[in-house]
Amino acid sequence: MGSSDGQWYPPEWPARIRALASGELTPPEPRAAATVLLLRDGREGPEVFLLRRRRSMAFAAGAHAYPGGSVDPRDGAGEPAALAAMAALRELFEEAGVLLAGPAPGELVDDVSGPDWEADRRALVARELSFSAFLAGRRLVPRVDLLRPWARWITPEFETRRYDTWFFAAALPPGQRGRNASTEADHTAWLRPADAVAGYDRGELTMMPPTIATLRALVPYATTEAALAAAADRDLTPVLAGARLVGDEVVLSWPGHREFEKRVPADRTPNDLPPADRVTVDPVGGES
């Protein structure tokens, strides 16, 4: 595991893990959330849009992540996957300025860069405007059909904040561009998945387990179209990180992802641990 997994290790984890094991802790219900692997074709293959969280953030400072966040009850109604898809469309517009919607089914808006669009985007961020009202006011049809379910990760039961996060892949619409529209990010970049993975492995880029895992899965595809087509065969079984106390260590594991298994001294605090031993399992990464 590269040293770029430099994240903080919450000091309350060992006590909460013990309480969970003894039945003294009732796990909080995870909040539904969504995030988007936004893709475009570059000169050397697909590129993915990544935000870097501000280094002043208390959580996952400096980590690279995708646009994403929690489901807003006003996003719509339906099954969890449908709600997540609508949240993904909203979060993509809020954090990257990219809108997957059009005046009719099968169509897409090609320019959302004007001041009137920006006013609506800011109102969405401030929760002064619901996404459904925004779409209705502009007579737009949400293009959830352009989202390809790619993965699903759930924050472990011993965490205080939990998310059930759907990861969707989507192509950048013609005429639109991604930008840093997030208040929690200080930088954005379009990176080839292989380059992002190499940066992580060299310890130059910090990422949470779901981010680097989904990036590794994108590496084999030569085009955005090929990656989106491959989504149909993705295993969407939720990845739920677990932890157990073994002697004086906390052992963290992610089913199907041996890369992230980690042993951390149970009596250590964040300041005691070197960067390579600080971990987090929150899968959202964007604003919540």
N, C-alpha and C positions, 0 to 999 in steps of 0.2 A: 504494500500500500504506500503510495507516494506521500511525501511529507506535506504535500499541499492540502491534506485534509485537516489543516490547522484550524480547528474550531474550539469553542469553549466546552468545558465539561461541567455541567451544573452540579454543584456540591450537594444538592438535595437528592440526587439520584439514588445512592445506596440506601438511604432511609426509606424512600418511596418504593424501591424494589423489594425491600424486606417487608414493608407493609402490604404490598400487593400479594407477595407469596403467602403471607399469614392470613389473608382475607380481611385485613384491617383497612385496606384502601379500595374504594370503589372507583374504577377507572372512569374518567369523564368521557362522555360521548364525543366522538370526533366530529368536527364541523366539516361539511362538504366544501371542497375547494377544487380549483382547476388551474392548470398552467399550460402554456402553449410553446411547442418547439416550432418556431416560425422559420421556414426554410426558403431559400432562393438559390438559383443556380449561378455560381461564379465561374471564373475562367478555368478553375481546376476542380470543379465539382460543386456539390451542394455546400451551402454555408448556413449556419444557424445563428439566430439573433440572441445575444446574451447581454444581460444587465449585470453591472457590478454594484453590489450593495455598498452604500457609503461606509467609509471606515469609522465613522462616528457612531454607527448603529450599535446598540447593545447586543443585538442578536445577529450572528453570522456576518459580522463586519468584514467587508472586503471580498465576500464570496460572490462568485458568478452564478447566476440563476436565470431562469426564463421568466417572461412576464406571467404573472399569476396572482391568485389570492382567493379569499373565501367567497362562497356563494352568498349573494344578497337575496333574501326571501322575495324581493320584488323582481328578481330576474325572470320569474315565470313559475310555471307549475309543471308537474310531471314526475317521472322516475328520477332517481339520483343522477343517472348518467345524462339525462336531458337537462337537468338543472345545471350540472357541471359544464355542459357544452355552452349554455347561455352565459354562464359566468366566464368561461374562457373567452368568448367573443367580447364581452364587456371589458375584462381585464386587459385584453390585447389592445383595445382602443385606448383605455385609460393610461396604460404604461408604455405603450410603443407607438401610439398614434396610428395604428393600422385597424381598419374596419372591414370585417367580413360581412357585408350586407349589401343589398342592391334594391333597386326600385321594383323588381319583379323576380320571381323564382328563376334561377339560372343566370342572373345578372349581378354585377358588382359595381359599386361606386369606384371611380378611378382617381379621385382627388378629395382628400379630407384635410387639406392644409390651410384653409382660410380661417379668418378670425371668428366667423360664426360657428364653424366646427370646433374650434378651440374653446369657445365659450361653453358649448355643450359638453365637451370633454371635461372641462373643469367642474361643471355642475354635477357630472356623474361622479367624479372623484370626491367631491364634497357631499355626496349623497343628497343633493338638492333636487336631483332628477333621477328617476329610475331608468334602467336600460329599456324596459318595455315602453315607457312614455317617450323616451328619446326616439326609438324606432318608429313609434306610431306618429309622432309629431313630424317626422321627416318622410313618412310613408315608405319605410324601408322594410325589406324582408330579411330576417337574419339567415345567414348561410351556414347553418350548423352542419349542412351536408359536406362542407369543405374541411371539417375537422375529422381527423383520423385518430381514434383512440390508440394510444401507444403504450401506456403503462398505468399502473395504479399503485400508489404507496400510501400506507396508513401509519401515522405517528404511533409509537408504542404506548401500551396501556399505562405505563408508570409516569408518562409526561403530564404536566399540568395543562398544556395547550395541545390539543390533538386535532389532526386534520386527516380527512379521507380525500386524497388528492388524485384527480384524474389528469393524466398527461396526454395532451392531444398534439398531433403533428398537423401542420397546415402550410400551404404555400403563400408567399407574399403576393398579394393581388397586383396585377399589372397597373402601373401608374402610381402606386403607393410606395412609400418608403418607411422603414422603421426608424425611430428616433428615441432619444431619451426623454420621455414624458413622465417618468416616475419621480416622485419626491424622495424615494428611498435609494435611488441609484445615482452614482456620480460619473458613470461611464457606460457606454454601450459599444458593442462590436459585433460585426458579422465575421464569424470564424468557421473555417472548415472543421467538421467534427474531429478529424484526425489531428489537426493542429491544436485544438482545445484539449484533447486528451493528452497530447504530448506535453503541453504546458502544465497540465495537472501532474503528470508523471515526473516531470522535472522539478516539481515543487514551486512553480512560478504562478500557478492559478489555484485559488482555493475554491472548492466546490463541495456541496453536500452530496451524500451517497446517491440520491435519486438523479441528480444532475449528471454526475460523471457516468453513472450506469446507463442512462438513456443516450448520452453522447457516444459511448462505446458502441451501442447498438446501431447507431447511425453510420458509423465509419464505413461499412462495406458497400454502401450504395453510391453509384456513380452519378446519379441525377436525383433531383427532388421528386420527379415522377416515380422513379423506382422505389424511393424510400416510402412515399405515400402508399404505393401499391402493396408494399410489404407489411403495412400496418394491419391488413386483413388477417395475417397469420400470427399476430403478436399475442402472447399469453398475457391476459389481463387479470390473472389471479393476483389479488392484492399482496403486496410485499409488506409484511408487518414485522418490524424489528422487535427483537426480544432481548431480555437480559436476565442473567441469573448470577447469584453470588456463589463463587467457588473459592473457598478459603477466605483470603483477604483481598480477593479481586472481584471486580465486576466484569463479567464476560458478556460482551455485546455481539449479537449476530443478526444477520439479515438473510432469511431463507433464499437460497438460490444465488447468493452473492457472497461467496467466501472472501472475496477481496476486502470486504469491510469488517470482517470479524476482528474484534479488538478486546484486549484485556487491559483494564485500568485499575490501579490500586484503589480499594474502596475508601481509604481514609485520606485520599489526596484531594486538594481543592484546585480550582482553575489556575490560580497563580503558581501552584507547585508544579504544574505539568508543562513540559515543553510543547511548542506549537503542534508537533507531529502527533501528540497524544491527546489533543483536545478534540472532542467529537460532538456532533449534533445529529439528530435524526429527523428533525422537522422537515417535511418534504415540500413545503410551499415555496419559500424563498422569496416570493414577491410580497407586495403589500397585502395585508389582511383586513 
